[in-house]
């Protein structure tokens, strides 16, 4: 819908979504699974036109978008399999014990149910995997929640193509009208109206801290606040232990240079901070990393706004006391491009200057030089919540720094040993989230099957006749039901 009509149509869209919810929430797993698989099929059938459209709008290469499309359709099919299998409802049954003394025990059964219409905000840096049919949408639909997507203006045509594919899938599989809607609009008022509409039950967002925090604030201003699941990025610090650095500085430099510059640094898991102790190994690493970064060419960023923000934040970071540029791309960047940069700063200055802990979204990383273990520990303690933290070290060396690893567990949703943070595997064990300000709620993941948990809530049914129970809790449907037997839970 057009920008001018967006605000006036929001009430109509949410009302239709809620009406759809009343029937969609009761559909069985096979029907929801068929819908999700149809979405994946419809997206695949868009073929190269989808990829070329997305590439033209975002400057992302077609090869990258091919992988992103596969990830998007893979997420849909993964959630289809999950709801078809059924255990996600976490059914629990406590049978009645009428002759228990001094009071009889009632029959109590519990399961997860969908929360209601979910508003999803498309992400700028992932036009497919974190946007219209991305993980937020797929997991909400799997839970039984209708979805209203606020398309990102940076890839409006791509978003509309995918939205049309979802609507075709809904029609082909007989889903209720209003189960999915797509809203355009660039004003903050549109986003605010979507979050604060009384029928909106939850929000999914991937983007900047300012955007995600604004949505959380909108929710908290409601008479009845709702959960807002904002993934707001982080600096994803990489800790370089000295023994490994001395042995493998060149290989480590190569891997980190590739991670820093991947996708012109426009990933929420970009390694924006590196932390190491002074020594010859660090000096050799900096030299090797500088060689790699100098060879990296500037890349065109997703849209002019992101490029402008990168240039501004980079300039501000480099102007801080104690910050020294270690390397920059040897090529000159245009206005819409991001040139790779690496800088360093003494840990003492980093600890005194909160600005240096802020994310610079783009191909930039800041190396924190620590004099000793005490300063390294102080840096760990000063870190904000992160999506990821990485430790690169020899196996025994990592054991010797286990206290650091344990401290990092308190700071991040994913801890990586001897890898790089870029690259988020879509699998059941993935945790993509972290303590504030990385996300608004560290208990949940926006990637993998556990993403469904954001859009469900538990309900207990006490003393219900079997005929009135949800199918998942009936005695005739024992699959996936946990029962308390002789003091132990069993299936």
C-alpha positions in Angstrom: 0.0 0.0 0.0 1.2 3.6 -0.6 2.8 5.7 2.0 -0.2 8.1 2.2 -2.6 5.3 2.9 -0.4 3.3 5.3 -1.5 5.0 8.6 -5.2 5.0 7.7 -5.2 1.3 6.6 -3.3 0.0 9.7 -6.5 -0.5 11.7 -8.1 -2.3 8.9 -5.1 -4.6 8.5 -4.8 -5.4 12.2 -8.5 -6.1 12.4 -8.3 -8.5 9.5 -5.2 -10.1 11.1 -7.0 -10.7 14.4 -10.0 -12.2 12.7 -7.6 -14.6 10.8 -6.0 -15.4 14.1 -9.2 -16.8 15.6 -9.2 -19.6 13.0 -5.5 -19.8 12.0 -4.4 -20.6 15.6 -6.5 -23.7 15.6 -5.1 -25.2 12.4 -3.2 -28.5 12.8 0.5 -28.8 12.1 0.0 -30.5 8.7 -2.0 -27.5 7.4 0.4 -24.9 8.7 3.3 -27.0 7.4 1.7 -27.1 4.0 1.4 -23.3 4.1 5.1 -22.8 5.0 6.3 -25.2 2.4 4.1 -23.5 -0.2 5.8 -20.1 0.7 9.2 -21.7 0.1 8.0 -23.1 -3.2 6.6 -19.7 -4.3 9.8 -17.9 -3.5 11.8 -20.5 -5.4 9.5 -20.0 -8.4 10.4 -16.2 -8.5 13.7 -17.4 -9.9 16.4 -15.0 -11.1 14.0 -12.1 -11.2 13.9 -12.0 -7.4 17.7 -12.1 -7.2 18.3 -9.4 -9.8 15.7 -7.1 -8.2 17.2 -7.5 -4.7 20.7 -7.0 -6.1 19.7 -3.8 -7.9 18.1 -2.4 -4.7 20.8 -3.4 -2.2 24.1 -3.6 -4.1 24.5 -7.1 -2.8 26.0 -9.6 -5.3 23.6 -12.2 -6.8 25.8 -15.0 -5.4 25.3 -13.8 -1.9 21.5 -13.4 -2.5 21.3 -17.0 -3.8 22.6 -18.2 -0.4 20.2 -15.9 1.4 17.3 -17.1 -0.6 18.2 -20.7 0.2 18.4 -19.8 3.9 15.0 -18.1 3.7 13.2 -21.1 2.1 15.2 -23.4 4.3 13.8 -21.6 7.4 10.3 -22.0 6.1 10.7 -25.7 5.4 12.5 -26.2 8.8 9.5 -24.7 10.6 7.1 -26.7 8.5 8.8 -29.9 9.7 8.7 -28.6 13.3 5.0 -28.0 13.4 4.2 -31.2 11.5 6.1 -33.1 14.1 4.4 -31.3 16.9 6.5 -31.5 20.0 7.1 -27.7 20.1 3.8 -27.3 22.0 5.5 -28.9 25.0 2.3 -30.6 26.2 2.3 -31.6 29.9 -0.3 -33.7 31.6 -0.8 -34.1 35.4 -3.6 -36.5 35.9 -6.1 -36.0 38.7 -5.7 -37.8 42.0 -9.2 -37.5 43.5 -8.5 -39.6 46.6 -5.3 -37.6 47.5 -5.3 -36.3 51.1 -5.7 -33.8 52.6 -7.0 -32.3 49.3 -7.7 -34.0 46.0 -5.4 -33.2 43.1 -7.1 -31.7 40.0 -6.4 -32.8 36.4 -4.1 -30.1 34.9 -2.7 -30.0 31.4 -0.5 -27.4 29.8 0.7 -26.5 26.3 2.0 -23.6 24.3 -0.4 -21.5 22.3 0.2 -18.6 19.8 0.1 -15.0 21.2 -1.7 -13.3 18.3 -0.9 -11.0 15.4 2.8 -10.3 15.0 4.4 -7.3 13.4 7.7 -7.9 11.7 10.0 -5.1 10.5 12.1 -6.0 7.5 15.9 -5.6 7.9 18.0 -3.4 5.6 21.0 -5.8 5.4 19.2 -9.0 4.7 16.5 -8.3 2.1 15.4 -12.0 2.2 16.5 -13.9 5.3 15.5 -11.2 7.8 12.8 -9.5 6.0 9.4 -10.4 4.4 9.6 -14.2 4.6 12.6 -14.3 7.0 13.0 -16.1 10.2 10.6 -13.8 12.2 7.8 -14.3 9.7 8.4 -18.1 9.4 8.5 -18.7 13.1 5.5 -16.6 13.8 3.4 -18.3 11.2 4.6 -21.7 12.5 3.4 -20.7 15.9 -0.1 -19.9 14.6 0.3 -16.2 14.5 -0.8 -14.1 11.5 2.0 -11.7 10.4 2.0 -8.1 9.3 5.3 -7.2 7.7 6.5 -3.6 7.6 8.6 -3.6 4.4 12.0 -1.9 4.5 12.1 1.0 2.0 15.7 0.2 1.0 14.4 -2.9 -0.9 10.7 -2.2 -1.4 10.3 -4.0 -4.7 12.0 -7.1 -3.4 9.8 -7.1 -0.3 6.6 -6.7 -2.4 7.6 -9.6 -4.6 8.1 -11.9 -1.6 4.9 -10.6 0.0 3.0 -11.5 -3.2 4.5 -15.0 -3.1 3.3 -15.5 0.5 -0.2 -14.3 -0.4 -0.3 -16.8 -3.3 0.8 -19.6 -1.0 -1.9 -18.6 1.5 -4.5 -18.8 -1.2 -3.3 -22.1 -2.6 -3.3 -23.8 0.8 -6.7 -22.3 2.0 -5.4 -20.1 4.7 -7.8 -17.5 6.2 -7.8 -14.1 4.7 -5.7 -11.7 6.7 -3.1 -14.4 7.8 -0.4 -12.2 6.1 -0.3 -8.5 5.2 2.4 -6.2 3.8 2.6 -2.6 4.8 4.8 0.1 3.2 5.7 3.5 4.6 8.9 5.3 5.5 7.7 7.4 8.4 8.3 6.6 12.1 4.6 7.1 12.6 3.8 4.0 10.6 6.1 1.8 12.8 4.7 3.4 15.9 1.1 2.8 14.9 1.8 -0.8 14.1 3.5 -1.5 17.5 0.9 0.4 19.5 -2.2 -0.9 17.8 -4.2 -2.7 20.5 -4.5 -5.9 18.4 -0.7 -6.3 17.9 0.5 -9.1 20.2 4.3 -9.1 19.6 7.0 -7.5 17.4 10.1 -8.9 15.6 12.9 -6.5 14.5 16.4 -6.7 13.2 18.4 -3.5 12.7 20.0 -0.6 14.6 20.0 0.0 18.3 18.1 3.3 17.9 15.4 1.6 15.8 15.0 -1.4 18.1 15.0 0.6 21.3 12.4 3.0 19.8 10.1 0.0 19.1 10.6 -1.2 22.7 9.8 2.2 24.0 6.6 2.4 21.9 5.5 -1.0 23.4 6.2 0.2 27.0 4.0 3.3 26.3 1.0 1.0 25.6 -1.7 0.4 28.3 -0.8 -3.2 27.9 2.9 -3.6 26.9 3.8 -6.4 24.5 7.0 -8.3 23.9 9.4 -6.7 21.4 12.1 -8.9 20.1 14.7 -6.5 18.7 18.0 -7.8 17.5 20.2 -4.7 17.5 23.7 -5.8 16.6 26.9 -5.8 18.6 30.7 -5.4 18.3 31.3 -9.1 18.7 34.8 -8.9 20.3 37.5 -11.4 19.4 40.0 -12.3 22.0 43.5 -13.2 20.6 45.5 -15.3 23.1 49.2 -14.7 23.0 50.6 -18.3 22.4 48.3 -18.9 19.4 48.9 -15.4 18.1 52.6 -15.9 18.1 52.3 -19.2 16.2 49.4 -18.4 13.8 49.4 -14.6 13.4 49.3 -14.7 9.6 46.5 -17.2 9.4 44.5 -15.4 12.1 45.1 -12.1 10.3 43.8 -13.5 7.0 40.7 -15.0 8.6 39.8 -11.8 10.5 40.4 -9.6 7.5 38.0 -11.6 5.5 35.4 -11.5 8.4 35.8 -7.8 8.9 35.3 -7.0 5.2 32.7 -9.7 4.4 29.6 -8.0 2.9 31.3 -4.6 3.3 31.1 -5.3 7.1 27.3 -5.1 7.0 26.6 -8.0 9.3 25.3 -7.9 12.9 28.1 -10.4 13.7 30.9 -8.4 12.2 34.0 -8.5 14.5 34.1 -4.9 15.5 36.5 -5.3 18.4 39.7 -7.3 18.8 41.4 -7.7 22.2 45.0 -8.9 22.7 48.0 -8.4 25.1 51.1 -6.6 24.0 54.0 -8.7 22.7 55.8 -9.7 19.5 53.0 -11.9 18.4 50.6 -9.0 18.5 53.0 -6.8 16.5 53.4 -9.5 13.9 49.6 -9.9 13.8 49.0 -6.2 13.3 51.6 -6.1 10.5 50.0 -9.1 8.7 46.4 -7.8 9.2 47.5 -4.4 7.8 48.8 -6.1 4.7 45.4 -7.9 4.2 43.3 -4.8 4.9 45.3 -2.6 2.6 44.6 -5.0 -0.3 40.8 -5.0 0.4 38.8 -2.8 -1.9 36.0 -0.5 -0.8 32.5 -1.9 -1.5 29.2 -0.2 -2.3 27.1 -0.3 0.8 23.4 -1.3 1.0 22.0 2.2 0.7 23.2 5.8 1.0 22.0 6.1 4.6 24.1 3.2 5.8 27.1 4.6 3.9 26.7 8.0 5.4 26.3 6.6 8.9 29.5 4.5 8.4 31.6 7.5 7.3 30.3 9.6 10.2 30.8 6.9 13.0 34.2 5.9 11.6 35.4 9.5 11.6 34.2 10.0 15.1 35.8 6.8 16.4 39.1 7.6 14.7 39.1 11.1 16.3 39.0 9.7 19.9 42.0 10.1 22.1 44.6 7.2 21.8 43.0 5.8 18.6 45.6 5.1 15.9 44.8 3.9 12.4 46.7 0.7 11.7 45.5 0.1 8.1 43.0 1.3 5.6 42.2 0.2 2.0 44.7 1.5 -0.5 41.8 2.5 -2.8 39.7 5.6 -2.4 36.1 5.1 -1.6 33.2 6.9 -3.2 30.4 8.5 -1.2 28.3 5.3 -1.2 31.2 3.0 -0.5 32.7 1.8 2.7 36.5 1.5 2.8 38.0 -1.1 5.2 39.7 0.3 8.2 41.5 -1.2 11.3 42.6 1.0 14.2 44.0 0.3 17.7 43.7 1.9 21.1 45.3 1.2 24.5 43.0 -0.6 26.8 43.3 2.2 29.3 41.7 4.6 26.8 39.1 2.2 25.7 38.0 1.7 29.4 37.7 5.5 29.8 35.8 6.2 26.7 32.3 4.5 26.3 32.0 5.8 22.7 34.7 3.3 21.6 32.5 0.4 22.6 29.8 1.5 20.2 29.2 -0.4 16.9 30.5 1.1 13.7 28.4 -0.7 11.2 30.7 -1.4 8.3 34.1 -2.8 7.4 35.9 -1.5 10.6 37.5 -3.1 13.6 39.2 -1.6 16.6 42.1 -3.5 18.3 42.3 -3.0 22.1 45.9 -3.4 23.3 46.1 -4.7 26.8 49.3 -4.4 28.9 48.5 -7.6 30.9 45.9 -10.1 32.0 44.4 -7.6 34.5 43.7 -5.1 31.7 42.2 -7.9 29.6 39.9 -8.9 32.4 38.9 -5.2 32.8 38.0 -5.1 29.1 35.8 -8.2 29.5 34.1 -6.7 32.5 33.4 -3.5 30.6 31.8 -5.1 27.6 28.1 -4.6 26.9 25.8 -7.5 25.9 26.9 -9.1 22.7 25.5 -11.5 20.1 28.9 -13.3 20.0 32.3 -13.4 21.7 35.2 -15.3 20.2 38.4 -16.7 21.7 41.3 -17.7 19.4 43.9 -19.8 21.2 45.7 -23.1 21.5 43.6 -25.8 23.3 45.6 -25.8 26.5 45.9 -22.0 26.3 42.2 -21.6 26.2 42.0 -23.9 29.3 44.4 -21.5 31.0 42.1 -18.6 30.2 38.9 -20.5 31.2 38.0 -17.7 33.6 37.8 -15.3 30.6 35.6 -17.8 28.7 33.3 -18.1 31.7 33.1 -14.3 31.9 32.2 -14.1 28.3 29.3 -16.6 28.8 27.7 -13.8 30.9 28.2 -11.3 28.0 27.0 -13.1 24.9 24.5 -15.5 23.3 27.2 -17.5 21.3 30.8 -18.2 22.3 33.2 -19.2 19.5 36.5 -20.9 19.8 39.0 -20.5 17.0 36.6 -19.3 14.4 35.1 -16.0 13.3 31.7 -14.6 14.3 30.3 -14.0 10.8 28.2 -16.8 9.5 25.1 -17.9 11.6 24.3 -21.5 11.0 20.5 -22.2 10.8 20.2 -25.2 13.0 18.4 -26.4 16.2 21.4 -25.6 18.4 22.0 -22.1 17.2 21.5 -19.2 19.6 21.3 -15.8 17.8 20.6 -13.3 20.5 22.3 -11.9 23.6 22.1 -9.6 26.6 21.0 -6.0 26.1 21.8 -4.0 24.1 22.5 -6.8 21.6 18.8 -7.7 21.9 15.9 -6.7 24.0 15.5 -10.1 25.5 18.5 -12.5 25.9 16.2 -15.5 26.5 15.3 -16.0 22.9 16.9 -16.7 19.5 15.9 -15.2 16.2 17.6 -18.1 14.3 16.8 -21.9 14.5 13.7 -23.7 15.6 13.8 -22.1 19.1 12.8 -18.8 17.3 9.2 -20.0 17.6 9.4 -19.5 21.4 9.1 -15.8 21.0 5.5 -16.0 19.7 4.0 -18.5 22.0 2.8 -18.6 25.7 1.8 -21.4 28.1 -1.8 -22.0 29.0 -2.9 -24.6 31.6 -6.3 -26.3 31.3 -7.7 -27.5 34.6 -10.5 -30.2 35.0 -11.4 -30.0 31.3 -13.5 -32.8 29.8 -11.5 -34.6 27.2 -13.8 -33.5 24.4 -13.1 -29.8 25.2 -9.3 -30.1 25.4 -7.1 -29.0 22.5 -6.2 -32.0 20.4 -2.6 -32.0 21.6 -3.7 -32.6 25.2 -6.4 -35.3 24.7 -5.9 -38.8 25.9 -6.5 -40.1 22.4 -3.5 -38.1 21.2 -0.6 -39.2 23.4 2.2 -38.3 21.0 4.6 -35.6 22.5 2.7 -35.5 25.8 4.7 -35.5 29.0 3.1 -37.2 31.9 4.1 -37.4 35.6 4.4 -41.2 36.4 5.7 -42.4 39.8 7.3 -39.0 40.4 9.1 -38.8 37.1 8.2 -37.0 33.9 8.0 -39.4 30.9 6.5 -39.7 27.4 
